[in-house]
Amino acid sequence: MASVNSLQWLNLTRHGESTGNLAYQAVEGTDAEETGIVERDADTPLSERGRAQAAALGRWLAALPEDERPTLVAVSPYLRTLDTARIALAETSYAHPQDPDGLRMTVDERIRDREQGILQGLTWTGVQRRYPAEADRLKQLGKFYYRPPGGESWADLALRLRSFYRDLEADAPGGRALVVTHDAIVVMTRYLVEGLSEREVLEVEKEPVANASVTRWRHDGGGLSAVCYNECTHLIKAGVGSP
């Protein structure tokens, strides 16, 4: 993707485990129609495990070689991503969020999670029972192009991400970016950076993006080249990897 090809490093991480993630896990495999999440999506906080994961991410950042350390940080405006970034950066000597001379943290709504519209807070069972026509439309159109009423398709994410990365590249050519975001944004960034097809990105999406995992690309002289995807070694070492 030409709009980020002048970056030296592009690092993406998903937020730490949230109480919303726990709510989804609690109803998985049951007959529940709703997830039971009481907050609006933007206000869903980190769990205690999520805070520990964010700290482990911060220790990974602190240990990076100097020429790999982020020079800018972009964060989704949602509470779980903001807290992940703050906790992680506080673990470093070079990017402490309270340091006036530290790394600048930019909040950008274009890297927020995918909008679910009328399906927000529903399980797949709930969607099938309450909105059977939408369930049929999803099956017909496929996950990539299906847009729930009031929500976004995966293709919609690509539109706002193209704009975000174009601005990021313009603001910091040759920079080393850290983007603290959500699983769908990590997946769709691969779609853009690596020029994936619809079929390829949906294959990638089958593997869940772990909380506080790291995905990285490095400039190899001709453009960005993949270094790792969904890397969790720093979490496993800290004893806070995915269960």
C-alpha positions as CSV (number, residue, x, y, z in Angstrom):
1,M,0.0,0.0,0.0
2,A,1.8,3.1,-1.2
3,S,0.3,5.4,1.5
4,V,2.5,3.8,4.2
5,N,5.4,2.7,2.2
6,S,7.7,5.5,3.5
7,L,7.3,4.4,7.1
8,Q,10.4,2.6,8.6
9,W,8.3,0.5,10.9
10,L,4.6,-0.1,11.3
11,N,3.6,-1.9,14.6
12,L,0.0,-2.8,15.4
13,T,-1.4,-4.1,18.7
14,R,-4.9,-5.0,19.8
15,H,-6.1,-3.7,23.1
16,G,-5.7,-5.9,26.2
17,E,-8.5,-8.2,27.3
18,S,-11.7,-6.2,28.0
19,T,-14.7,-6.9,30.1
20,G,-16.6,-7.1,26.8
21,N,-14.3,-10.0,25.7
22,L,-15.1,-11.8,28.9
23,A,-18.9,-11.2,28.3
24,Y,-18.7,-12.8,24.8
25,Q,-16.8,-15.8,26.2
26,A,-19.4,-16.3,28.9
27,V,-22.2,-16.7,26.5
28,E,-20.3,-18.6,23.8
29,G,-22.0,-22.0,23.1
30,T,-25.1,-21.0,25.1
31,D,-28.6,-20.1,23.8
32,A,-28.2,-16.5,24.9
33,E,-29.3,-13.8,22.4
34,E,-27.4,-10.9,24.0
35,T,-23.8,-10.6,25.2
36,G,-24.8,-8.8,28.4
37,I,-22.4,-5.9,27.9
38,V,-23.9,-2.9,29.6
39,E,-21.6,-0.1,28.5
40,R,-21.6,1.4,25.0
41,D,-18.8,-0.1,23.0
42,A,-16.5,3.0,23.4
43,D,-16.7,2.7,27.2
44,T,-15.9,-1.0,27.7
45,P,-13.0,-1.1,30.1
46,L,-10.0,-3.5,30.4
47,S,-10.2,-6.5,32.7
48,E,-7.5,-7.0,35.3
49,R,-5.9,-9.5,33.0
50,G,-6.1,-6.9,30.2
51,R,-4.2,-4.4,32.3
52,A,-1.5,-7.0,33.0
53,Q,-1.3,-7.7,29.2
54,A,-0.9,-4.0,28.5
55,A,2.0,-3.9,31.0
56,A,3.6,-6.9,29.4
57,L,3.3,-5.1,26.0
58,G,5.0,-2.1,27.6
59,R,7.9,-4.2,28.7
60,W,8.2,-5.5,25.2
61,L,8.3,-1.9,23.9
62,A,10.8,-0.9,26.5
63,A,13.2,-3.7,25.4
64,L,13.1,-2.8,21.7
65,P,16.4,-1.7,20.1
66,E,16.7,2.1,19.9
67,D,16.3,2.0,16.1
68,E,13.0,0.1,16.4
69,R,11.4,2.2,19.1
70,P,8.2,4.0,18.0
71,T,8.5,7.7,17.1
72,L,4.7,8.2,17.1
73,V,1.7,6.4,18.6
74,A,-1.8,6.5,17.2
75,V,-4.6,5.2,19.4
76,S,-8.3,4.4,18.9
77,P,-10.5,6.7,21.1
78,Y,-12.2,3.8,22.9
79,L,-11.5,3.3,26.6
80,R,-9.9,-0.1,26.3
81,T,-7.4,1.1,23.7
82,L,-6.6,4.3,25.5
83,D,-5.9,2.5,28.7
84,T,-3.8,-0.2,26.9
85,A,-1.6,2.6,25.4
86,R,-1.2,4.5,28.6
87,I,-0.3,1.4,30.7
88,A,2.1,0.2,28.0
89,L,3.9,3.5,27.4
90,A,4.2,4.0,31.2
91,E,6.5,0.9,31.2
92,T,9.0,2.6,28.9
93,S,11.7,5.2,29.6
94,Y,11.3,6.8,26.2
95,A,7.6,7.1,25.8
96,H,6.1,7.8,29.3
97,P,2.7,9.4,28.7
98,Q,3.2,11.8,31.6
99,D,6.6,13.1,30.3
100,P,6.1,16.4,28.5
101,D,9.1,15.6,26.3
102,G,8.0,12.0,25.7
103,L,6.4,10.4,22.7
104,R,3.3,12.1,21.3
105,M,0.1,10.0,21.4
106,T,-2.5,10.9,18.8
107,V,-6.1,9.7,19.2
108,D,-7.8,9.0,15.9
109,E,-11.4,7.8,15.5
110,R,-10.6,6.2,12.1
111,I,-8.9,3.3,13.9
112,R,-11.9,2.6,16.2
113,D,-13.6,-0.8,16.1
114,R,-16.1,-1.8,13.4
115,E,-19.6,-0.4,14.0
116,Q,-22.1,-3.2,14.3
117,G,-25.3,-1.0,14.0
118,I,-28.5,-2.7,15.0
119,L,-26.6,-6.0,15.6
120,Q,-24.5,-4.4,18.5
121,G,-24.6,-6.6,21.6
122,L,-26.2,-9.6,20.0
123,T,-24.9,-13.1,19.7
124,W,-25.2,-14.9,16.4
125,T,-28.2,-16.7,17.9
126,G,-29.7,-13.4,18.7
127,V,-29.1,-12.1,15.1
128,Q,-30.8,-15.2,13.6
129,R,-33.8,-14.9,15.9
130,R,-34.4,-11.2,15.9
131,Y,-33.2,-10.2,12.4
132,P,-33.5,-13.4,10.3
133,A,-33.5,-11.3,7.1
134,E,-30.1,-9.8,8.1
135,A,-28.7,-13.2,8.8
136,D,-29.8,-14.3,5.3
137,R,-28.3,-11.2,3.8
138,L,-25.0,-11.8,5.5
139,K,-24.9,-15.3,4.2
140,Q,-25.7,-14.1,0.7
141,L,-23.2,-11.1,0.5
142,G,-20.4,-12.6,2.6
143,K,-18.7,-11.1,5.6
144,F,-16.5,-8.7,3.6
145,Y,-19.2,-6.7,1.9
146,Y,-22.2,-7.1,4.3
147,R,-23.1,-3.9,6.1
148,P,-25.6,-4.2,9.0
149,P,-28.1,-1.4,9.2
150,G,-26.4,1.5,11.0
151,G,-23.1,-0.3,10.9
152,E,-20.1,-1.0,8.7
153,S,-18.8,-3.7,6.4
154,W,-15.2,-4.8,6.4
155,A,-14.9,-2.9,3.1
156,D,-16.0,0.3,4.9
157,L,-13.0,-0.2,7.3
158,A,-10.7,-0.2,4.3
159,L,-12.0,3.2,3.3
160,R,-11.3,4.9,6.6
161,L,-8.0,3.1,7.0
162,R,-6.7,4.3,3.6
163,S,-7.3,7.8,4.8
164,F,-5.7,7.2,8.2
165,Y,-2.6,5.6,6.8
166,R,-2.2,8.3,4.1
167,D,-2.2,11.0,6.9
168,L,0.1,8.9,9.1
169,E,2.6,8.6,6.4
170,A,2.4,12.3,5.5
171,D,2.9,13.3,9.2
172,A,5.9,11.1,9.8
173,P,7.7,9.9,6.6
174,G,10.4,7.5,7.6
175,G,8.9,7.2,11.1
176,R,8.3,4.2,13.3
177,A,4.6,4.0,14.1
178,L,2.8,2.1,16.9
179,V,-1.0,1.8,16.4
180,V,-3.1,0.7,19.4
181,T,-6.4,-0.5,18.0
182,H,-8.9,-3.4,17.6
183,D,-8.8,-6.9,16.0
184,A,-10.7,-5.9,12.8
185,I,-8.3,-3.0,12.2
186,V,-5.3,-5.3,12.5
187,V,-6.8,-7.7,10.0
188,M,-7.8,-5.0,7.5
189,T,-4.4,-3.4,7.8
190,R,-2.9,-6.6,6.5
191,Y,-5.4,-6.5,3.7
192,L,-4.1,-3.0,2.7
193,V,-0.4,-3.3,3.4
194,E,0.0,-6.8,1.9
195,G,-2.5,-6.3,-1.0
196,L,-4.7,-9.3,0.0
197,S,-7.8,-10.4,-1.8
198,E,-11.2,-10.8,-0.2
199,R,-10.7,-14.5,0.1
200,E,-7.2,-14.1,1.6
201,V,-8.2,-11.6,4.2
202,L,-11.2,-13.7,5.3
203,E,-8.9,-16.6,5.7
204,V,-6.6,-14.5,7.9
205,E,-9.7,-13.4,9.9
206,K,-10.4,-17.0,10.9
207,E,-7.5,-16.8,13.3
208,P,-8.5,-14.6,16.3
209,V,-6.2,-11.6,16.9
210,A,-5.0,-12.1,20.5
211,N,-5.4,-9.3,23.0
212,A,-2.1,-7.2,23.3
213,S,-0.5,-9.3,20.5
214,V,2.0,-7.6,18.1
215,T,1.9,-7.4,14.3
216,R,4.8,-5.7,12.6
217,W,6.0,-4.6,9.2
218,R,9.5,-3.2,8.4
219,H,10.7,-1.2,5.4
220,D,13.0,-3.4,3.3
221,G,14.1,-0.8,0.8
222,G,11.2,-1.3,-1.6
223,G,8.3,-1.1,0.8
224,L,6.8,-2.6,3.9
225,S,7.6,-6.2,4.5
226,A,5.9,-8.5,7.1
227,V,7.9,-9.3,10.2
228,C,5.4,-11.0,12.4
229,Y,1.6,-11.4,12.8
230,N,-0.3,-11.9,16.1
231,E,2.9,-12.4,18.0
232,C,2.3,-13.3,21.7
233,T,5.7,-14.4,23.0
234,H,5.9,-11.4,25.4
235,L,2.5,-12.3,26.9
236,I,3.3,-16.0,27.3
237,K,6.5,-15.1,29.1
238,A,4.6,-12.8,31.4
239,G,2.0,-15.5,32.1
240,V,-0.9,-13.5,30.6
241,G,-1.2,-15.1,27.2
242,S,-4.5,-16.2,25.8
243,P,-6.1,-19.0,27.8
